[in-house]
Amino acid sequence: MKRLVLNTDGACRGNPGPSSIGVVMRDASNKVVETIARPIGVRTNNYAEYEAIRVAFERARELGAEAIVLRADSQLAIRQLEGQYRVKNENIRPLYEAVKKLERSFTSVRYEHVPRELNREADELANLALDRG
C-alpha cells in the first residue's frame, strides 16, 4: 500500500466530556481500506482530534503506507502540524509530538484542512463510537 488518504475526526460531548475518534482510510483508487471508531474516555475536543490523527498515522504505518494525505476539519490541528501555529496546550503537546514522530515513518505527508461536510464519514464514525461508548 503505497499511498493512503486518511480522514479523521474527534468528537466530544461537553468540553471536556465523553470523547471518541473516527478514521476512514482510503487507497489511491479511493477504495475504503479500513475504518476506525472508538471511544477514548473523557477528553477535550482538541485532544480527540489529535488522538484520531495519531491513531490514523499509527495504523497507516502498520499497513505499510509510504505516503499519506491527512484530511481533517480541525483547522487548529492542521495548522499546528503544518507549523503555522504553535502548540500552546500542554495536554495536547504529547499527542502532537507523537504525530510528528510518526510522520517520519512516511516518505511524504500532506495535511489538508477540509470543511466538515467533506469529512462526514469520519464524523459519523466518531459519533457512532460516542453513542456506543
N, C-alpha and C positions, 0 to 999 in steps of 0.2 A: 504494500500500500504506500505509494509514493506521496500523495497529497491528500490531505483531509481538510474539509471545511467544517468548523466547529461553531455551532450556535449555542450560546449559553445564557442562562438567566437564573437569578436568585429571587426567591420570594420570601416575604416576611409579613406576618400579621401582627402588627404592633412593631415598635422600633425602639428597643429590641422586643422580640416576640418569637413565637414558633416560626421556624425558617426551613427552607428546603432549596434544592437545586434542580435544574433541568438542563439536559445537554442533548443535542442532536448532532450526530456525526455523519457527514456525507463524503463519499469518494469523489473523484474528479468527474464522474459521469452523473453526479447529483443523486446517486442512489444512497439511501439511508443505510449506513453500516451498523450503527448502534445508537441506542438512546439510553439515557440515564435519568432516573427520577428518584430522589431520596431525601428524606428529612435530615436535617443537620442539628436539631436541637434549638434552643433559644439563642438567637443571634440577632445582629443588626442587618439591615438590608444590604449595606455595603459589604459586610462580611460574607453574606450569602452570595453576592455577585462574584466576589473573588474566589470563594470556595468552588463555585461552579467552574470557573476558569481553570483553577488548579487541578480539579478532578478531570476535566476535559483534556488538559495537556498531559497528565499522567497516563490516561487511557490511550491517547494518541501515540505516545511513546511506546506503550506496551504493544500496540497494534503495528508498530514498525513504521509509522509515518515519518517521512523525511521533511516535508514542507507542510505547514498548516496556515490556514486563514482563520482567524478568530473573529466571529461576529457577535457583538453583544449590544444591548440597548443601554448599558450603563456608561454614559459619557465620562463619568469620573474615572472608572476603572480603565477604560480605553486610553484616556488622556494620560493617566499616570503610567501605564505600561509603555506608552509611546515616549515618555519622558517630557511631556508638555506640562504636566502638573506634578508637584511634589506630593509625596505620601506623608501627610501630617498626623494621621491617626495611628497611634502606636499599636492598637489592636489589629489593624489591617497589615501593618508592616511585615510580620512573619509570612503572611499569605502572599504578599507582593514579592517578597524575596524568594519564596518557594517557586512562584510562577517564573520569575526571572532566571532562576537556576534551571528549571525545566526547559525554558526557552532555548538554552544552549544545547539541548538534545537534538535540535532540528537544524537543518541547513538553511531554512527560511521560515520566518514567522511574519505574518502581516496582520495588523489589527484594523478592524473596521467597526466604527460606531454605526449601528443601524437603528432606524425608528422601531418602536415597539411592534407595529403592525407587520414588520418584516422579521420579527423574532417570535412570532406567535406560537410555534411548535414548542420551543424551549420553555416559553412562559407557561403553556398548558401543562407540560411535564412537571414543572416546579409546583404549580398549583395542585396538580393531581397528588404529588407526594405530600404536600401540606394537608390536603383533605384526608389522606390515608393515615398520615403520621400522628 
